[in-house]
Structure formats: C-alpha cells, structure tokens
Amino acid sequence: MWAQVRESVKTHAATALEAVEGAAFFVSLDSEPAGLTREDPAASLDAYAHALLAGRGHDRWFDKSFTLIVFSNGKLGLSVEHSWADCPVSGHLWEFTLATECFQLGYATDGHCKGHPDPTLPQPQRLQWDLPEQIQPSISLALRGAKTLSGNIDCHVFPFSHFGKSFIKCCHVSSDSFIQLVLQLAHFRDRGQFCLTYESAMTRLFLEGRTETVRSCTREACQFVRAMDNKETASWKLARDQISPRSSK
C-alpha cells in the first residue's frame, strides 16, 4: 500500500517528497510541554519517554537517522533510528552538543544560549502537499495503526537517587557488573525463573565493528541470585566473588 501511496505523492507533490526523503534528519516542534516535574516525577518521566518515542502518531520520522524533538517548554530529546549506528554514536553526538552549549558558548543574563546569528543560512520554507483525495483513506489508516501501536507501548522510567556509579566504583566493583546482577535478581524475583540475557558489548575499536553479545545470565550469576534470597548465605561476599571475574572479562 505504501508503494502505491508514494507513487501518487510523487506525482502530485514531488518537490515536497524529495525534501523529506533527502533530509539527513528531522526536527519536530511539539505543541505540548514535557519533562520532569517535582509533583509526580515518575509519571512525568513516563510521559516524557513515551512522547519522545511515539509522539502523536504522525510527528516522528522513524525512517531517518534521528529526529530532534523540541517541546513547547524548551525540553528536548532525540529519537534515533538504530540501523545506521549504535547508541554510543548518538550519545556522543548529544554529549558534544550539550557540552558546546554549556561550556563553549555559555549563556546570556536572560538565559539564552550565546552565539552569533548566521544570516547566510537559508530561510525555512513551507512544503506544499497537493495530495489527491484517493490517498486520504490510506493516510487515516496509517495514523490509526500508529496510534494503536503507540497505545500498546508500556514505558516506565524509575527515578533512583539513592546512589550512582560513583558509589559503586568506590566499593571497587564494576558498575556494569553490578547492574547486570541487579537485573538478574529483579527478574528472578518478579518471574521466579531465569532467562537468556543479551547485553551489548561495543566493538567499535575494531574495523567495521559495532556490537557483540555478552550473555550475562551465567551459572555464577544464578548462584548469586539464589543466595540473595537465602538468609543464611553471606550474600555480600558472594556478590564480590561474582562481580570481580565479570569485571575482568
């Protein structure tokens, strides 16, 4: 169906379609606010994550490298399509952007980011879509499908401020190994069983490397999880015994 719709759009709005398909990325200016609120941090983060991921069903471009999403209250985030690169690439991009704004450009007294306007940049142009009536049912069908999929997404962000990676490292253990064991313990207590676990290991240091798989549900990890529910076991010593070899691998 999409191929037929595209041919019709190409006939009636070739310039607009070429601009969309040729764009390196997209910017979505949302009319609704988003972000963390003090009144209900958990629910607000849930809504924030869901908005970044799914939007309203018609304003996220999943066939592009990434979409920069700006909400009406100035909060922003990225929605990244995964096939062209792994998360460290977009993470480095985002970190560079924030560091440039905070530490290189700085802010004026009114709170705006400092910088120099570039009058040579081309002005935005509104795309003209002269769409025929016969493709409107297909557009409506696609929107309903997108909203159905969006409604089936269960996204929960759990705010945790008791400690972070600095404290874990002060205990002379790997923060990654710590989290992997925590995930195994949480899953076992929730489901009562273990399952095969996929952890991505970055191989970008090698030619054309992207990721490899680390199977973190090991026999030793299972022993640790069972020991955590056994009051007679010295679970802290066992945790150190399991984290140390995992950190060295």
Secondary structure, 3 states (H helix, E strand, C coil): CHHHHHHHHHHHCHHHHHHHHHCCCEEEECCCCCCCCCCCHHHHHHHHHHHHHHCCCCCCCCCCCEEEEECCCCCEEEEECCCCCCHHHHHHHHHHHHHHHHHHHCECCCCCECCCCCCCCCCCCCCCCCCCHHHHHHHHHHHHHHHHHHHCCCCCCCCCCCCCHHHHHHCCCCHHHHHHHHHHHHHHHHHCCCCCCEEEEECCCCCCCCEEEEECCCHHHHHHHHHHCCCCCCHHHHHHHHHHHHHHC
